[in-house]
C-alpha cells in the first residue's frame, strides 16, 4: 500500500478519528478511508461553529440597534421617521435571524449561542462614544451588516447541512438589503443633504414612514420566484 495512504491512516488514528481495531492493518480499508471526505460528525461540528458565529453576529446586531434606538436622533421624538422605522424593523429581523439560527444549532446537537460576537463587540463598544449623529450610526450599522452578509456568503460553500445552507442563504439576502439601504442613507448624509430622507411634506413629495422599512420587507429571503435548475440549460 502506498506510504501516503498509511500515513493518512496513522494521522487519523493519532487524531482519535478512528478506533484501535477499526482498521487493524493498512489495507483496503485504509485506502478507502483516504478517499473519503471529512467524517459526517466533523462536518456537523463545523456547521455548528459557523451557525454559532452567525448567531453571535445577529445577537450583536440586535444589541446595536437597540442602543441606536435609544439615541434621540434615531429612535426618539426628534428622529427621522424613516430612519426610526428602518432601525426598528431591522432590529426585529435580526432577532428573528438569531432565533432561527439557534434553532438550527440545537437541531444539529449544538449549544445555542446567546452571546454577541466577541471581536466586533469590542468595535461597537469603542464606537459608542462617537455616535453623536446619524452618520456615525449608519457607518457602524453598515460595518456590522456587511460583516454578516460577507460571513454568510463565505460560509455557504462550507456548510454541509442542507437546512443550515438554506437558512444562511435566506438571511444573507436580507443582510444585503440592509447594507443597500444604509449605503443610500450614508450617501445622502455624506453629500450634505440629509433632508432628502426627511418626511417633511415639502421634500420629495413627503415619503410615508413605511418607506423606511420597504427596502427589507421580509426577515428571510424567499425562493418562490426562483427559476428551476434546468430552465436555462443547454438542450
N, C-alpha and C positions, 0 to 999 in steps of 0.2 A: 504494500500500500504506500502511496506517495507520502513522503515525510511531512509535507504541509498539512495533509489530512489528519495524520496522527497528532501533529502539534495542535490543530484546531480542537481535537478531542481533549487533549491534555489541558488546553486553555479553559475549555468549558467545565472540566472536572474541577480545576482549581477555583473557578468562579462559583462552584456549587450549583451549576445549572443542570448537571446530570448526576445521578446517583452512582454509588460504587459498583453495583453489579449490573447496571442497566446496559452498559456496553463494555463487557469484560475484556474484549480484545479489539485491536484496531483493525476491524474487518469491514464488511459491507455496511453494518450499522453506522460506523464512523463516517464512511463515505457519504451515506445518505444524510447524516446529521450536518455534515459540512455544506451540503447543498441546500439545506432547509433555510427559510427565512428566520428572523428572530422568533423565539418561542412566543406563543399567544399571551402568556402571562406577562412577559416583558413588554409586549406591545400595550397590553391593558394598563400596566403600571405607568407607562409613558403617557398614555391617553389621560389618565387620572391627573398626572402632574400638569399637563398642558391645560386641562379643564380647570384645575385649581388656580393656576396662574390667571386664566381668563376670568374666573370668578373674582379673584383679587383685584383685577383691573376694574371690573364692574362695581365692586364694593367701594373702591376709591372714587370712582366717578359719581356714585350716589352721594357720598360724603362731601365731595367738592361742590356739587350743585346745591346741596343743602346749605353749605356755607355761603355760596354765592347768593342764594335767595334770601339770606339773612341781611345782605347789604341793601341799603335803601334804594340804590340806583339799579338794582337787579330785581329784587322781589318786593320792595316797599312801595309806598304810595307815590313816590316820585319816579318810579321805574317806568321805562318804556313798556307798554302793554304787550307788544310783540315779543320783546326780549324776555319778559316775565313768563309769557305763555310758552316760549321755546324752552326756557330753563326748567319750568315745571314739568312739561311733557317729557323732556329728555331725562330728567331725574327719575321719573316713573318708569320710563323704558329701561333704564339701566338697572333699576330694582327688579324688573321682570326678567331681564337677562341673567342677573345673579341667581335668582330663584331657579330658573331653568337649568343653568349650568350646574348648580349644586345638586339638583335632582339627577342630572346625568352622571355626576360624580358618584353619588350613592348607588345608582343602578350598576355601576361598574365595581362596586365594593370599596370605594374610597371614602375618605372623610370629607364632609362638606367644608368649604373654605369661607369662614365668616369675616376674615381679616382683609385689609387692604394691601395692595402691592407694596412691599417694604421700600423699594428703591424710589418709586415715583411718589410715595407718601412723603419722603424727605423733600422732594421737589415741590410738592404742594405746600408743605409746612414753610419752606423758605420763601415761597411766593406770596403767602398770605399777607405779609406786611406791605406788599407792593400793590395790593388790589384796591387802588384808590379811584378807579374809574372803569368804564366799560371796556376800554382797550386791553388792559392787563388781564381782566377776567376772561375775555374772549381768547387771548393768547394762551392762557393756562388751560382753558377748556379744550381748545384746539389741539394742544400738545397731548392731552390725555386721550382724546378721541382718535387722534392719528396713531398713537401708540397702540391703542386697542385694535383698530382696523388693520394695521400692519401685522400685529401679532397673530390675528386670526387668519389673515391671508397666508402668513408663513406656516402656521400650524396645519392648515388644511391638507397639505401634501403628506404630513407625517401621521395624522390621526388614523388609526386602524378601525375604530368602531364606527359603523355607519351612522348611528344616531348622533354620535359626537360630531361627525363631519357635517351632517345636515344642520344641526343646531348652530355650529360655529359659522357656517356659511350664511345662515339666516340672520345671525346677529351682525356679522361683518358688513353686510349690505346696509344695515341701519346705521352703524357707526360711520360709514362713508357718507351717508346722508347728513349726519350731524356735522361732519367736517365741512361739507359743502355749504351748509347754512352759515356756519361760523366764518368760513372764508369770505362770504359775501358781506357779513356784518363787519369783519375786520377791514375789508377794502373800503367800506363807507366811512368807518372811523378814521382810517389812515388818510383818506382823501379829504378829511375835514368836513364831511357832510353827514354827520350822524343824524341830522334832522330827517334824512330820507328814510330812516327806519322808524320815524315817529308816527304817531297816529293823529296828529293834528289834521283836521278835515281839509285844511288848505294845502296840505302836502300830498302829492301823488294821489289825489282822489280820496284820501282818508281810508287807508287799509283797515279792515276789521282785525280785531285781536287774533282771530283764528288763523290769520296768515302766519303768525309766529310759530305755529306747530304744523303748518301744512307741508313743510319740507320733509317731515318724518311722521307720516300718518299712522304707521304700524310699528309695533315693537319688534316684529320679526319679519324678515323679507319673505314674501310669499313666492310660491312657484307655480301658481295656477295658470300663468301665461307663458311658462317655459315651453319651448318647442321640443318635439320628440327627437331623440338622438339621431334617428335615421332620416329625418325630414330633408336635410340638405345634402345627404350622402350622394356620392357619385354612383350612378347605376349603370 
